[in-house]
């Protein structure tokens, strides 16, 4: 499977992810991926040049292993972020990781989450459980669709989160004396991080 094109999405921090899921079921959204555990490695050159250029090279493992490249984000109308994305499935996660290392890339971030994916009105809705909070991502072809789905889910458009998950974690890693490269459930099991710590607000008011 491959996906080559533009990724256009909005992200919201929410307090009650279960309520969002129940709302999706009320709307008869299609469940396209039941809750699954994701393991992700973000790679870069030793000099950090990919991150400096706002590019992402990721290896993910959930129901299958995938390579993903993301180009720099561009802000579109309504504050929605869009970026080039190329993603394809690989046969073996560990072999793919070793392959990147042999090419000179190094793993710079490890992060994990649980994700449930629904589809409605030509948009995908991802319900994400991270070690520091719960989020809703809506991905679609155009801003109108994203706005319509956010409205159906009673999410405040003005509270969209424009930072990526690791960028959010960077905001609190130093405060809580955490390793910014380790965004795992184990590393954060004894830490309580609030929306205020992340400098964001819940969208499910």
N, CA, C and O atoms as a DFTB+ gen file, in Angstrom:
820 C
 N C O
     1  1       0.849      -1.190       0.000
     2  2       0.000       0.000       0.000
     3  2       0.878       1.231       0.000
     4  3       1.890       1.259       0.701
     5  1       0.523       2.251      -0.765
     6  2       1.265       3.493      -0.771
     7  2       0.312       4.658      -0.730
     8  3      -0.820       4.571      -1.207
     9  1       0.781       5.767      -0.150
    10  2      -0.009       6.994      -0.125
    11  2       0.943       8.136      -0.406
    12  3       1.784       8.472       0.427
    13  1       0.813       8.733      -1.576
    14  2       1.715       9.794      -1.983
    15  2       0.903      11.039      -2.313
    16  3       0.093      11.023      -3.239
    17  1       1.109      12.102      -1.575
    18  2       0.361      13.321      -1.846
    19  2       0.464      14.280      -0.691
    20  3       1.479      14.326       0.004
    21  1      -0.605      15.061      -0.483
    22  2      -0.635      16.044       0.581
    23  2      -1.419      15.505       1.778
    24  3      -2.490      14.918       1.625
    25  1      -0.870      15.714       2.953
    26  2      -1.569      15.389       4.184
    27  2      -2.153      16.694       4.721
    28  3      -1.411      17.615       5.063
    29  1      -3.480      16.773       4.794
    30  2      -4.155      17.953       5.323
    31  2      -4.960      17.515       6.534
    32  3      -5.851      16.672       6.427
    33  1      -4.640      18.094       7.690
    34  2      -5.263      17.608       8.910
    35  2      -5.354      18.707       9.960
    36  3      -4.671      19.729       9.894
    37  1      -6.227      18.453      10.931
    38  2      -6.291      19.278      12.135
    39  2      -6.227      18.350      13.339
    40  3      -6.664      17.201      13.286
    41  1      -5.672      18.876      14.423
    42  2      -5.503      18.089      15.640
    43  2      -6.106      18.854      16.811
    44  3      -5.972      20.074      16.898
    45  1      -6.773      18.129      17.715
    46  2      -7.389      18.744      18.888
    47  2      -7.047      17.935      20.134
    48  3      -7.061      16.704      20.119
    49  1      -6.741      18.649      21.206
    50  2      -6.574      18.012      22.516
    51  2      -7.954      17.904      23.158
    52  3      -8.706      18.878      23.185
    53  1      -8.287      16.722      23.674
    54  2      -9.603      16.527      24.290
    55  2      -9.463      15.893      25.664
    56  3      -8.512      15.160      25.935
    57  1     -10.425      16.189      26.521
    58  2     -10.431      15.609      27.870
    59  2     -11.140      14.263      27.905
    60  3     -10.786      13.391      28.699
    61  1     -12.157      14.092      27.034
    62  2     -12.999      12.896      27.085
    63  2     -13.032      12.228      25.713
    64  3     -13.914      12.500      24.898
    65  1     -12.063      11.354      25.470
    66  2     -11.970      10.685      24.170
    67  2     -13.122       9.708      23.961
    68  3     -13.564       9.493      22.832
    69  1     -13.608       9.115      25.057
    70  2     -14.707       8.155      24.951
    71  2     -15.968       8.847      24.442
    72  3     -16.728       8.261      23.671
    73  1     -16.194      10.084      24.864
    74  2     -17.368      10.809      24.390
    75  2     -17.291      11.048      22.878
    76  3     -18.299      10.975      22.176
    77  1     -16.085      11.333      22.394
    78  2     -15.901      11.526      20.953
    79  2     -16.205      10.228      20.204
    80  3     -16.843      10.242      19.152
    81  1     -15.746       9.122      20.753
    82  2     -16.003       7.829      20.113
    83  2     -17.493       7.527      20.075
    84  3     -18.004       7.056      19.059
    85  1     -18.195       7.792      21.174
    86  2     -19.640       7.550      21.211
    87  2     -20.365       8.440      20.201
    88  3     -21.331       8.012      19.568
    89  1     -19.898       9.666      20.059
    90  2     -20.493      10.576      19.077
    91  2     -20.287      10.050      17.658
    92  3     -21.196      10.125      16.832
    93  1     -19.111       9.524      17.374
    94  2     -18.846       8.944      16.058
    95  2     -19.772       7.760      15.778
    96  3     -20.253       7.592      14.658
    97  1     -20.015       6.952      16.791
    98  2     -20.924       5.815      16.624
    99  2     -22.352       6.304      16.387
   100  3     -23.086       5.719      15.590
   101  1     -22.744       7.377      17.078
   102  2     -24.064       7.972      16.852
   103  2     -24.209       8.441      15.407
   104  3     -25.274       8.316      14.801
   105  1     -23.124       8.978      14.872
   106  2     -23.125       9.489      13.500
   107  2     -22.968       8.379      12.457
   108  3     -22.938       8.638      11.253
   109  1     -22.868       7.133      12.949
   110  2     -22.693       5.956      12.087
   111  2     -21.398       6.031      11.268
   112  3     -21.353       5.606      10.114
   113  1     -20.357       6.577      11.884
   114  2     -19.040       6.570      11.251
   115  2     -18.548       5.130      11.137
   116  3     -18.876       4.285      11.969
   117  1     -17.773       4.863      10.116
   118  2     -17.256       3.511       9.882
   119  2     -15.952       3.317      10.641
   120  3     -15.024       4.116      10.515
   121  1     -15.889       2.258      11.424
   122  2     -14.649       1.911      12.120
   123  2     -13.739       1.203      11.129
   124  3     -14.041       0.090      10.699
   125  1     -12.626       1.836      10.759
   126  2     -11.746       1.223       9.764
   127  2     -10.489       0.620      10.383
   128  3      -9.793      -0.160       9.734
   129  1     -10.192       0.979      11.646
   130  2      -9.085       0.344      12.351
   131  2      -9.379       0.361      13.850
   132  3      -9.301       1.415      14.481
   133  1      -9.721      -0.806      14.432
   134  2      -9.924      -0.855      15.877
   135  2      -8.660      -0.417      16.626
   136  3      -7.577      -0.354      16.044
   137  1      -8.806      -0.125      17.888
   138  2      -7.715       0.372      18.724
   139  2      -6.474      -0.518      18.583
   140  3      -6.527      -1.733      18.778
   141  1      -5.364       0.128      18.238
   142  2      -4.122      -0.606      17.997
   143  2      -2.965       0.141      18.653
   144  3      -2.973       1.369      18.739
   145  1      -1.990      -0.602      19.107
   146  2      -0.789      -0.014      19.711
   147  2       0.211       0.307      18.614
   148  3       0.534      -0.546      17.787
   149  1       0.701       1.545      18.611
   150  2       1.692       1.993      17.638
   151  2       3.048       2.189      18.297
   152  3       3.150       2.718      19.404
   153  1       4.079       1.756      17.599
   154  2       5.464       2.037      17.984
   155  2       6.098       2.817      16.840
   156  3       6.022       2.403      15.683
   157  1       6.723       3.943      17.163
   158  2       7.293       4.817      16.142
   159  2       8.737       5.188      16.455
   160  3       9.087       5.476      17.599
   161  1       9.560       5.177      15.425
   162  2      10.910       5.748      15.519
   163  2      11.006       6.876      14.496
   164  3      10.626       6.717      13.336
   165  1      11.514       8.000      14.943
   166  2      11.807       9.102      14.038
   167  2      13.310       9.136      13.814
   168  3      14.093       9.116      14.764
   169  1      13.708       9.189      12.536
   170  2      15.124       9.123      12.175
   171  2      15.601      10.476      11.650
   172  3      14.821      11.289      11.154
   173  1      16.894      10.681      11.778
   174  2      17.516      11.891      11.241
   175  2      18.966      11.574      10.941
   176  3      19.472      10.525      11.339
   177  1      19.647      12.485      10.230
   178  2      21.090      12.396      10.108
   179  2      21.710      12.812      11.438
   180  3      21.075      13.535      12.206
   181  1      22.936      12.373      11.728
   182  2      23.567      12.736      13.008
   183  2      23.641      14.243      13.245
   184  3      23.681      14.680      14.395
   185  1      23.661      15.048      12.174
   186  2      23.726      16.505      12.352
   187  2      22.350      17.148      12.538
   188  3      22.250      18.368      12.672
   189  1      21.288      16.332      12.548
   190  2      19.944      16.867      12.776
   191  2      19.384      17.676      11.618
   192  3      18.485      18.492      11.818
   193  1      19.892      17.469      10.417
   194  2      19.508      18.318       9.287
   195  2      18.058      18.120       8.853
   196  3      17.437      19.067       8.372
   197  1      17.503      16.926       9.006
   198  2      16.110      16.741       8.627
   199  2      15.197      17.602       9.498
   200  3      14.301      18.277       8.991
   201  1      15.426      17.574      10.794
   202  2      14.586      18.371      11.683
   203  2      14.763      19.865      11.415
   204  3      13.793      20.623      11.449
   205  1      15.985      20.284      11.152
   206  2      16.223      21.710      10.857
   207  2      15.463      22.151       9.610
   208  3      15.039      23.301       9.500
   209  1      15.299      21.213       8.670
   210  2      14.572      21.523       7.440
   211  2      13.081      21.211       7.566
   212  3      12.349      21.253       6.577
   213  1      12.632      20.897       8.792
   214  2      11.218      20.608       9.075
   215  2      10.702      19.413       8.281
   216  3       9.562      19.397       7.818
   217  1      11.579      18.403       8.136
   218  2      11.209      17.169       7.453
   219  2      11.182      16.026       8.466
   220  3      11.878      16.058       9.481
   221  1      10.372      15.028       8.172
   222  2      10.217      13.887       9.080
   223  2      10.450      12.590       8.307
   224  3       9.883      12.385       7.233
   225  1      11.283      11.728       8.861
   226  2      11.467      10.362       8.351
   227  2      11.116       9.428       9.494
   228  3      11.785       9.418      10.527
   229  1      10.065       8.641       9.304
   230  2       9.532       7.835      10.401
   231  2       9.376       6.379       9.990
   232  3       9.045       6.071       8.845
   233  1       9.622       5.490      10.946
   234  2       9.322       4.074      10.804
   235  2       8.298       3.717      11.869
   236  3       8.540       3.903      13.061
   237  1       7.162       3.208      11.437
   238  2       6.053       2.906      12.358
   239  2       5.703       1.431      12.285
   240  3       5.802       0.806      11.230
   241  1       5.292       0.884      13.420
   242  2       4.806      -0.488      13.461
   243  2       3.502      -0.522      14.240
   244  3       3.466      -0.169      15.418
   245  1       2.418      -0.954      13.573
   246  2       1.150      -1.199      14.260
   247  2       0.622      -2.549      13.774
   248  3       1.077      -3.590      14.246
   249  1      -0.326      -2.548      12.845
   250  2      -0.733      -3.830      12.252
   251  2       0.224      -4.253      11.153
   252  3       0.216      -5.404      10.715
   253  1       1.055      -3.305      10.707
   254  2       2.100      -3.564       9.717
   255  2       3.180      -2.502       9.886
   256  3       2.991      -1.521      10.605
   257  1       4.304      -2.701       9.224
   258  2       5.402      -1.731       9.315
   259  2       5.325      -0.773       8.134
   260  3       5.046      -1.189       7.009
   261  1       5.575       0.530       8.394
   262  2       5.469       1.537       7.341
   263  2       6.613       2.542       7.451
   264  3       7.006       2.950       8.544
   265  1       7.133       2.928       6.290
   266  2       8.015       4.086       6.172
   267  2       7.153       5.298       5.846
   268  3       6.212       5.202       5.059
   269  1       7.475       6.439       6.452
   270  2       6.773       7.684       6.130
   271  2       7.780       8.820       6.016
   272  3       8.660       8.978       6.862
   273  1       7.635       9.610       4.951
   274  2       8.366      10.867       4.820
   275  2       7.355      11.997       4.799
   276  3       6.341      11.916       4.107
   277  1       7.634      13.073       5.572
   278  2       6.783      14.260       5.561
   279  2       7.641      15.486       5.287
   280  3       8.694      15.674       5.896
   281  1       7.175      16.316       4.363
   282  2       7.870      17.555       4.067
   283  2       7.481      18.649       5.044
   284  3       6.695      18.407       5.960
   285  1       8.017      19.850       4.865
   286  2       7.691      20.971       5.750
   287  2       6.197      21.297       5.706
   288  3       5.559      21.192       4.659
   289  1       5.651      21.694       6.859
   290  2       4.238      22.059       6.943
   291  2       4.004      23.455       6.380
   292  3       4.845      24.346       6.497
   293  1       2.833      23.615       5.765
   294  2       2.396      24.924       5.297
   295  2       1.025      25.205       5.899
   296  3       0.142      24.347       5.889
   297  1       0.857      26.419       6.425
   298  2      -0.437      26.783       7.001
   299  2      -1.355      27.287       5.906
   300  3      -1.007      28.197       5.153
   301  1      -2.537      26.683       5.826
   302  2      -3.522      27.071       4.823
   303  2      -4.640      27.879       5.464
   304  3      -4.586      28.224       6.645
   305  1      -5.644      28.170       4.664
   306  2      -6.798      28.932       5.145
   307  2      -7.389      28.291       6.394
   308  3      -7.526      27.070       6.463
   309  1      -7.734      29.104       7.371
   310  2      -8.348      28.594       8.592
   311  2      -7.374      27.995       9.570
   312  3      -7.789      27.390      10.558
   313  1      -6.070      28.148       9.321
   314  2      -5.073      27.625      10.245
   315  2      -4.759      26.157      10.074
   316  3      -3.981      25.600      10.849
   317  1      -5.352      25.508       9.067
   318  2      -5.127      24.079       8.821
   319  2      -3.722      23.880       8.268
   320  3      -3.253      24.650       7.431
   321  1      -3.055      22.821       8.757
   322  2      -1.697      22.521       8.312
   323  2      -1.727      21.469       7.210
   324  3      -2.474      20.494       7.286
   325  1      -0.905      21.679       6.188
   326  2      -0.815      20.743       5.075
   327  2       0.657      20.497       4.763
   328  3       1.477      21.411       4.846
   329  1       0.984      19.264       4.407
   330  2       2.371      18.947       4.064
   331  2       2.409      17.744       3.133
   332  3       1.497      16.918       3.121
   333  1       3.475      17.663       2.359
   334  2       3.669      16.494       1.495
   335  2       3.895      15.272       2.361
   336  3       4.608      15.331       3.363
   337  1       3.282      14.156       1.968
   338  2       3.488      12.905       2.694
   339  2       3.642      11.758       1.716
   340  3       2.855      11.630       0.778
   341  1       4.642      10.927       1.923
   342  2       4.844       9.691       1.170
   343  2       4.932       8.561       2.186
   344  3       5.763       8.602       3.093
   345  1       4.093       7.571       2.039
   346  2       4.062       6.463       2.997
   347  2       3.874       5.142       2.259
   348  3       3.085       5.056       1.318
   349  1       4.597       4.120       2.687
   350  2       4.438       2.804       2.079
   351  2       4.790       1.715       3.085
   352  3       5.560       1.931       4.021
   353  1       4.217       0.561       2.871
   354  2       4.412      -0.584       3.751
   355  2       5.735      -1.275       3.447
   356  3       6.148      -1.376       2.292
   357  1       6.391      -1.747       4.501
   358  2       7.612      -2.542       4.352
   359  2       7.389      -3.906       4.998
   360  3       6.514      -4.068       5.849
   361  1       8.182      -4.872       4.589
   362  2       7.925      -6.246       5.004
   363  2       8.287      -6.583       6.430
   364  3       7.618      -7.403       7.058
   365  1       9.337      -5.965       6.960
   366  2       9.830      -6.342       8.276
   367  2      10.328      -5.106       9.029
   368  3      11.193      -4.379       8.540
   369  1       9.782      -4.880      10.205
   370  2      10.085      -3.671      10.973
   371  2      11.559      -3.587      11.360
   372  3      12.198      -2.561      11.126
   373  1      12.104      -4.641      11.943
   374  2      13.498      -4.613      12.407
   375  2      14.469      -4.488      11.239
   376  3      15.477      -3.788      11.339
   377  1      14.167      -5.167      10.128
   378  2      15.041      -5.053       8.959
   379  2      15.012      -3.639       8.400
   380  3      16.039      -3.112       7.973
   381  1      13.829      -3.027       8.404
   382  2      13.704      -1.650       7.910
   383  2      14.490      -0.687       8.802
   384  3      15.135       0.237       8.305
   385  1      14.435      -0.901      10.107
   386  2      15.190      -0.065      11.046
   387  2      16.696      -0.205      10.790
   388  3      17.424       0.788      10.763
   389  1      17.144      -1.433      10.605
   390  2      18.556      -1.687      10.341
   391  2      18.973      -1.063       9.010
   392  3      20.073      -0.523       8.890
   393  1      18.105      -1.137       8.027
   394  2      18.349      -0.558       6.703
   395  2      18.627       0.940       6.815
   396  3      19.590       1.437       6.231
   397  1      17.797       1.654       7.555
   398  2      17.996       3.097       7.722
   399  2      19.306       3.393       8.438
   400  3      20.016       4.332       8.077
   401  1      19.623       2.604       9.441
   402  2      20.867       2.828      10.201
   403  2      22.087       2.611       9.313
   404  3      23.076       3.334       9.432
   405  1      22.024       1.620       8.422
   406  2      23.137       1.372       7.507
   407  2      23.319       2.520       6.510
   408  3      24.424       2.750       6.017
   409  1      22.241       3.229       6.219
   410  2      22.310       4.380       5.327
   411  2      22.833       5.641       6.036
   412  3      23.034       6.676       5.400
   413  1      23.047       5.547       7.339
   414  2      23.594       6.674       8.069
   415  2      22.595       7.448       8.899
   416  3      22.953       8.437       9.540
   417  1      21.334       7.006       8.896
   418  2      20.340       7.654       9.746
   419  2      20.438       7.101      11.170
   420  3      20.855       5.963      11.382
   421  1      20.048       7.924      12.127
   422  2      20.045       7.480      13.522
   423  2      18.655       7.731      14.109
   424  3      18.015       8.729      13.779
   425  1      18.179       6.820      14.986
   426  2      16.888       7.062      15.643
   427  2      17.040       8.185      16.668
   428  3      17.883       8.104      17.561
   429  1      16.230       9.222      16.540
   430  2      16.360      10.379      17.441
   431  2      15.185      10.499      18.400
   432  3      15.288      11.171      19.426
   433  1      14.075       9.857      18.078
   434  2      12.899       9.893      18.953
   435  2      12.200       8.542      18.892
   436  3      12.016       7.966      17.820
   437  1      11.817       8.051      20.058
   438  2      10.934       6.891      20.137
   439  2       9.627       7.367      20.765
   440  3       9.634       8.022      21.807
   441  1       8.503       7.033      20.121
   442  2       7.231       7.379      20.758
   443  2       6.189       6.316      20.439
   444  3       6.279       5.607      19.436
   445  1       5.212       6.227      21.309
   446  2       4.164       5.235      21.124
   447  2       2.811       5.841      21.491
   448  3       2.722       6.822      22.228
   449  1       1.773       5.224      20.955
   450  2       0.413       5.646      21.282
   451  2      -0.545       4.526      20.927
   452  3      -0.178       3.566      20.250
   453  1      -1.772       4.661      21.392
   454  2      -2.865       3.811      20.947
   455  2      -3.734       4.646      20.020
   456  3      -4.020       5.808      20.308
   457  1      -4.152       4.057      18.911
   458  2      -4.941       4.798      17.925
   459  2      -6.140       3.969      17.448
   460  3      -6.017       2.782      17.148
   461  1      -7.290       4.626      17.388
   462  2      -8.503       4.054      16.805
   463  2      -8.904       4.956      15.645
   464  3      -8.901       6.179      15.787
   465  1      -9.252       4.370      14.493
   466  2      -9.515       5.173      13.300
   467  2     -10.924       4.937      12.764
   468  3     -11.344       3.803      12.534
   469  1     -11.634       6.041      12.573
   470  2     -12.966       6.021      11.978
   471  2     -12.942       6.795      10.664
   472  3     -11.996       7.526      10.372
   473  1     -14.012       6.618       9.874
   474  2     -14.157       7.378       8.636
   475  2     -15.588       7.867       8.511
   476  3     -16.537       7.117       8.739
   477  1     -15.734       9.152       8.142
   478  2     -17.049       9.736       7.915
   479  2     -16.872      10.952       7.007
   480  3     -15.907      11.703       7.147
   481  1     -17.795      11.139       6.089
   482  2     -17.798      12.296       5.185
   483  2     -16.450      12.487       4.482
   484  3     -15.943      13.605       4.384
   485  1     -15.879      11.380       3.994
   486  2     -14.610      11.410       3.260
   487  2     -13.449      11.935       4.107
   488  3     -12.464      12.447       3.574
   489  1     -13.574      11.804       5.412
   490  2     -12.491      12.195       6.315
   491  2     -12.172      11.028       7.245
   492  3     -13.046      10.234       7.592
   493  1     -10.918      10.942       7.635
   494  2     -10.511       9.964       8.641
   495  2     -10.373      10.673       9.986
   496  3      -9.807      11.762      10.075
   497  1     -10.895      10.040      11.018
   498  2     -10.817      10.589      12.368
   499  2     -10.015       9.612      13.216
   500  3     -10.404       8.458      13.397
   501  1      -8.903      10.088      13.725
   502  2      -8.027       9.261      14.548
   503  2      -8.172       9.658      16.019
   504  3      -8.000      10.823      16.376
   505  1      -8.486       8.689      16.853
   506  2      -8.576       8.901      18.295
   507  2      -7.278       8.399      18.909
   508  3      -7.018       7.195      18.926
   509  1      -6.466       9.319      19.411
   510  2      -5.113       9.007      19.852
   511  2      -4.959       9.110      21.361
   512  3      -5.349      10.104      21.974
   513  1      -4.380       8.063      21.952
   514  2      -4.053       8.053      23.377
   515  2      -2.536       8.057      23.512
   516  3      -1.875       7.066      23.204
   517  1      -1.991       9.177      23.975
   518  2      -0.552       9.325      24.172
   519  2      -0.216       9.293      25.649
   520  3      -1.113       9.425      26.481
   521  1       1.050       9.121      26.000
   522  2       1.420       9.098      27.415
   523  2       1.083      10.382      28.152
   524  3       0.987      10.373      29.380
   525  1       0.900      11.497      27.429
   526  2       0.631      12.760      28.115
   527  2      -0.759      13.334      27.817
   528  3      -1.037      14.478      28.176
   529  1      -1.641      12.555      27.163
   530  2      -2.978      13.074      26.912
   531  2      -3.656      12.412      25.733
   532  3      -3.083      11.548      25.069
   533  1      -4.891      12.833      25.483
   534  2      -5.689      12.241      24.414
   535  2      -6.032      13.314      23.369
   536  3      -6.282      14.472      23.703
   537  1      -6.036      12.897      22.104
   538  2      -6.171      13.830      21.001
   539  2      -7.082      13.243      19.921
   540  3      -7.270      12.029      19.829
   541  1      -7.639      14.138      19.113
   542  2      -8.406      13.755      17.933
   543  2      -7.740      14.399      16.729
   544  3      -7.534      15.612      16.706
   545  1      -7.402      13.596      15.731
   546  2      -6.893      14.117      14.461
   547  2      -7.947      13.870      13.390
   548  3      -8.533      12.790      13.319
   549  1      -8.181      14.872      12.568
   550  2      -9.110      14.749      11.440
   551  2      -8.319      15.034      10.173
   552  3      -7.703      16.091      10.036
   553  1      -8.342      14.092       9.261
   554  2      -7.583      14.227       8.019
   555  2      -8.532      14.099       6.834
   556  3      -9.360      13.189       6.786
   557  1      -8.406      15.017       5.879
   558  2      -9.290      14.980       4.721
   559  2      -8.721      15.741       3.545
   560  3      -7.585      16.214       3.580
   561  1      -9.534      15.853       2.497
   562  2      -9.070      16.462       1.249
   563  2      -9.108      17.984       1.288
   564  3      -8.311      18.641       0.617
   565  1     -10.028      18.552       2.071
   566  2     -10.160      20.012       2.054
   567  2     -10.578      20.544       3.417
   568  3     -11.039      19.798       4.281
   569  1     -10.407      21.840       3.587
   570  2     -10.671      22.487       4.865
   571  2     -12.144      22.435       5.234
   572  3     -12.488      22.287       6.406
   573  1     -13.017      22.557       4.236
   574  2     -14.457      22.517       4.509
   575  2     -14.848      21.201       5.179
   576  3     -15.615      21.198       6.141
   577  1     -14.325      20.087       4.676
   578  2     -14.627      18.782       5.256
   579  2     -14.122      18.691       6.685
   580  3     -14.832      18.209       7.567
   581  1     -12.898      19.152       6.918
   582  2     -12.329      19.105       8.266
   583  2     -13.174      19.917       9.241
   584  3     -13.447      19.476      10.357
   585  1     -13.583      21.104       8.810
   586  2     -14.386      21.978       9.661
   587  2     -15.750      21.364       9.951
   588  3     -16.249      21.443      11.073
   589  1     -16.346      20.754       8.933
   590  2     -17.668      20.130       9.102
   591  2     -17.607      18.989      10.112
   592  3     -18.477      18.869      10.975
   593  1     -16.572      18.149      10.001
   594  2     -16.450      17.014      10.917
   595  2     -16.154      17.500      12.336
   596  3     -16.716      16.971      13.295
   597  1     -15.293      18.484      12.481
   598  2     -15.003      19.035      13.806
   599  2     -16.272      19.564      14.457
   600  3     -16.489      19.385      15.655
   601  1     -17.109      20.218      13.654
   602  2     -18.370      20.746      14.166
   603  2     -19.306      19.623      14.603
   604  3     -19.973      19.733      15.633
   605  1     -19.358      18.537      13.820
   606  2     -20.191      17.386      14.182
   607  2     -19.754      16.763      15.503
   608  3     -20.569      16.206      16.239
   609  1     -18.466      16.864      15.793
   610  2     -17.918      16.280      17.023
   611  2     -17.887      17.286      18.170
   612  3     -17.348      16.999      19.239
   613  1     -18.468      18.467      17.945
   614  2     -18.514      19.519      18.974
   615  2     -17.124      19.919      19.451
   616  3     -16.907      20.141      20.642
   617  1     -16.191      20.010      18.515
   618  2     -14.834      20.427      18.838
   619  2     -14.657      21.897      18.458
   620  3     -15.062      22.322      17.376
   621  1     -14.057      22.657      19.350
   622  2     -13.842      24.074      19.102
   623  2     -12.708      24.270      18.091
   624  3     -11.554      23.943      18.366
   625  1     -13.053      24.806      16.925
   626  2     -12.077      25.002      15.852
   627  2     -10.918      25.887      16.311
   628  3      -9.774      25.675      15.909
   629  1     -11.212      26.866      17.143
   630  2     -10.187      27.818      17.588
   631  2      -9.131      27.184      18.476
   632  3      -8.073      27.772      18.699
   633  1      -9.410      25.982      18.987
   634  2      -8.455      25.315      19.880
   635  2      -7.635      24.254      19.164
   636  3      -7.033      23.402      19.818
   637  1      -7.595      24.285      17.835
   638  2      -6.781      23.295      17.120
   639  2      -5.317      23.407      17.557
   640  3      -4.821      24.493      17.856
   641  1      -4.653      22.273      17.583
   642  2      -3.240      22.205      17.978
   643  2      -2.404      22.147      16.710
   644  3      -2.564      21.240      15.894
   645  1      -1.517      23.112      16.547
   646  2      -0.710      23.171      15.325
   647  2       0.636      22.482      15.473
   648  3       1.317      22.243      14.476
   649  1       1.029      22.162      16.688
   650  2       2.311      21.489      16.925
   651  2       2.152      19.978      16.793
   652  3       1.083      19.434      17.072
   653  1       3.215      19.305      16.367
   654  2       3.224      17.853      16.315
   655  2       3.355      17.263      17.709
   656  3       3.637      17.973      18.674
   657  1       3.145      15.952      17.802
   658  2       3.177      15.296      19.111
   659  2       4.541      15.439      19.792
   660  3       4.608      15.670      21.000
   661  1       5.609      15.305      19.040
   662  2       6.924      15.418      19.669
   663  2       7.236      16.861      20.031
   664  3       7.871      17.118      21.053
   665  1       6.798      17.807      19.205
   666  2       7.004      19.218      19.531
   667  2       6.268      19.583      20.813
   668  3       6.773      20.365      21.619
   669  1       5.083      19.024      21.006
   670  2       4.360      19.252      22.263
   671  2       5.142      18.693      23.445
   672  3       5.236      19.322      24.499
   673  1       5.701      17.500      23.252
   674  2       6.462      16.862      24.327
   675  2       7.699      17.675      24.679
   676  3       8.091      17.745      25.844
   677  1       8.306      18.282      23.684
   678  2       9.477      19.135      23.939
   679  2       9.158      20.260      24.917
   680  3      10.033      20.714      25.655
   681  1       7.900      20.709      24.922
   682  2       7.499      21.805      25.790
   683  2       7.568      21.436      27.276
   684  3       7.702      22.311      28.132
   685  1       7.478      20.154      27.571
   686  2       7.417      19.741      28.983
   687  2       8.586      18.860      29.414
   688  3       8.780      18.632      30.608
   689  1       9.364      18.363      28.457
   690  2      10.441      17.422      28.801
   691  2      11.414      18.020      29.803
   692  3      11.792      17.366      30.775
   693  1      11.816      19.253      29.570
   694  2      12.779      19.871      30.482
   695  2      12.159      20.129      31.855
   696  3      12.799      19.906      32.883
   697  1      10.917      20.597      31.865
   698  2      10.237      20.893      33.127
   699  2      10.157      19.676      34.035
   700  3      10.379      19.781      35.241
   701  1       9.839      18.517      33.455
   702  2       9.677      17.299      34.234
   703  2      10.930      16.425      34.228
   704  3      10.909      15.289      34.702
   705  1      12.027      16.971      33.682
   706  2      13.304      16.245      33.629
   707  2      13.148      14.894      32.932
   708  3      13.544      13.852      33.456
   709  1      12.557      14.944      31.732
   710  2      12.340      13.756      30.931
   711  2      13.243      13.782      29.709
   712  3      13.647      14.853      29.256
   713  1      13.559      12.621      29.179
   714  2      14.340      12.534      27.951
   715  2      13.421      12.840      26.771
   716  3      12.450      12.121      26.539
   717  1      13.721      13.895      26.032
   718  2      12.839      14.289      24.931
   719  2      12.798      13.246      23.821
   720  3      11.896      13.269      22.983
   721  1      13.764      12.334      23.806
   722  2      13.802      11.296      22.773
   723  2      12.964      10.077      23.154
   724  3      12.830       9.155      22.349
   725  1      12.398      10.051      24.359
   726  2      11.672       8.872      24.831
   727  2      10.257       9.262      25.235
   728  3      10.002       9.631      26.382
   729  1       9.351       9.175      24.285
   730  2       7.946       9.487      24.532
   731  2       7.176       8.169      24.632
   732  3       6.354       7.838      23.778
   733  1       7.472       7.432      25.704
   734  2       6.864       6.123      25.905
   735  2       5.969       6.146      27.133
   736  3       6.099       7.019      27.991
   737  1       5.063       5.185      27.212
   738  2       4.185       5.098      28.371
   739  2       4.981       4.802      29.639
   740  3       4.659       5.308      30.714
   741  1       6.008       3.991      29.508
   742  2       6.818       3.649      30.686
   743  2       7.557       4.875      31.218
   744  3       7.613       5.089      32.429
   745  1       8.123       5.683      30.317
   746  2       8.897       6.844      30.744
   747  2       8.027       7.882      31.437
   748  3       8.511       8.647      32.271
   749  1       6.742       7.911      31.093
   750  2       5.860       8.936      31.649
   751  2       4.835       8.383      32.634
   752  3       3.899       9.087      33.011
   753  1       5.003       7.131      33.054
   754  2       3.978       6.497      33.871
   755  2       3.748       7.182      35.212
   756  3       2.652       7.093      35.765
   757  1       4.754       7.859      35.741
   758  2       4.601       8.509      37.054
   759  2       4.490      10.029      36.943
   760  3       4.571      10.736      37.947
   761  1       4.302      10.534      35.708
   762  2       4.253      11.977      35.478
   763  2       2.848      12.375      35.053
   764  3       2.249      11.736      34.188
   765  1       2.322      13.435      35.665
   766  2       0.999      13.946      35.282
   767  2       1.188      15.265      34.546
   768  3       1.560      16.276      35.142
   769  1       0.925      15.242      33.242
   770  2       1.105      16.415      32.397
   771  2      -0.263      16.973      32.032
   772  3      -1.128      16.234      31.559
   773  1      -0.465      18.255      32.244
   774  2      -1.749      18.891      31.989
   775  2      -1.713      19.677      30.672
   776  3      -0.656      19.879      30.073
   777  1      -2.901      20.111      30.244
   778  2      -2.997      20.947      29.053
   779  2      -2.222      22.251      29.248
   780  3      -1.596      22.753      28.314
   781  1      -2.267      22.788      30.451
   782  2      -1.509      24.016      30.731
   783  2      -0.002      23.790      30.540
   784  3       0.701      24.653      30.014
   785  1       0.478      22.626      30.971
   786  2       1.898      22.298      30.780
   787  2       2.252      22.295      29.298
   788  3       3.338      22.723      28.907
   789  1       1.334      21.813      28.487
   790  2       1.566      21.701      27.035
   791  2       1.276      23.005      26.291
   792  3       1.524      23.115      25.091
   793  1       0.746      23.995      27.022
   794  2       0.370      25.301      26.436
   795  2      -0.706      25.150      25.364
   796  3      -0.654      25.795      24.317
   797  1      -1.690      24.280      25.647
   798  2      -2.829      24.089      24.760
   799  2      -4.094      24.075      25.608
   800  3      -4.034      24.042      26.837
   801  1      -5.252      24.102      24.926
   802  2      -6.533      24.071      25.611
   803  2      -7.406      22.933      25.070
   804  3      -7.335      22.610      23.884
   805  1      -8.219      22.330      25.926
   806  2      -9.136      21.289      25.424
   807  2     -10.114      21.873      24.422
   808  3     -10.599      22.993      24.581
   809  1     -10.397      21.092      23.383
   810  2     -11.341      21.539      22.349
   811  2     -12.749      21.043      22.626
   812  3     -13.702      21.521      22.010
   813  1     -12.898      20.090      23.546
   814  2     -14.227      19.534      23.869
   815  2     -14.788      20.235      25.101
   816  3     -14.993      19.615      26.144
   817  1     -15.033      21.531      24.964
   818  2     -15.545      22.330      26.089
   819  2     -17.046      22.104      26.280
   820  3     -17.649      22.691      27.177
